[in-house]
Amino acid sequence: MMAYVTIEKDGEPWMICHAVHDDALERRIASAKAEVPTATFTHRLSTPVESQRCAEAMDAQAGLVEDPFDFFATKIDDLPR
């Protein structure tokens, strides 16, 4: 898998990700569930706008993350508007 994915928290977009492996995405969701056990987390393919915002966030952090193309995630609220 290599896709832009949106993780939703209680039905609202919460985090956008670029994932190469399904297991990295599942680990991120499991971690979120451990932090907020009362919330419901689901994931879906990102919309074109969400994908573009994720790509821009990845570009902005180039060199600041170990390997952004293995797994990259950022909370939507942390993105510039």
C-alpha positions in Angstrom: 0.0 0.0 0.0 1.1 3.5 -0.7 -1.6 6.0 -0.2 -2.7 9.2 1.4 -5.1 8.1 4.2 -7.2 10.1 6.6 -7.8 8.8 10.1 -11.2 9.9 11.4 -11.9 10.4 15.1 -15.5 10.0 16.0 -16.5 10.6 12.4 -14.4 13.8 11.8 -11.1 14.0 9.9 -8.4 14.0 12.6 -5.1 13.0 11.0 -3.7 12.7 7.5 -1.1 10.2 6.7 1.1 8.9 3.9 1.5 5.2 4.5 3.6 2.7 2.6 2.7 -0.3 4.8 -0.7 -1.2 6.3 0.9 -2.2 9.6 2.2 1.3 10.2 -1.3 2.7 9.8 -2.8 0.1 12.0 -0.1 0.8 14.7 -1.0 4.5 14.6 -4.7 3.8 15.0 -4.0 1.4 17.9 -1.8 4.0 19.6 -4.6 6.6 19.2 -7.2 4.2 20.6 -4.9 3.6 23.6 -4.7 7.4 24.2 -8.4 7.9 23.9 -10.2 4.6 24.5 -13.7 6.2 24.4 -13.2 7.5 20.8 -13.9 5.7 17.6 -11.2 5.7 15.0 -11.6 4.7 11.3 -9.6 5.4 8.2 -10.3 6.0 4.5 -8.5 7.2 1.5 -7.9 10.9 1.6 -9.7 13.4 -0.5 -7.7 15.2 -3.2 -7.5 18.3 -0.9 -6.4 16.2 2.1 -3.8 14.5 0.0 -2.4 17.8 -1.2 -2.2 19.1 2.4 -0.4 16.0 3.5 2.1 16.3 0.6 2.7 19.9 1.5 3.3 19.0 5.1 5.7 16.3 4.1 7.6 18.8 1.9 7.7 21.3 4.8 9.3 18.7 7.1 11.7 17.3 4.6 14.8 16.3 6.4 13.2 16.7 9.8 11.7 13.3 10.0 13.6 10.0 9.7 11.9 8.6 6.7 8.7 10.5 5.7 8.0 8.1 2.9 7.8 5.1 5.2 5.1 6.6 7.3 4.2 10.2 7.8 1.3 11.5 9.8 0.2 14.9 11.1 -2.9 16.1 12.9 -5.2 18.2 10.7 -5.4 20.8 13.4 -1.6 21.2 13.3 -1.6 22.2 9.6 -1.6 25.8 8.5 -4.9 27.0 7.1 
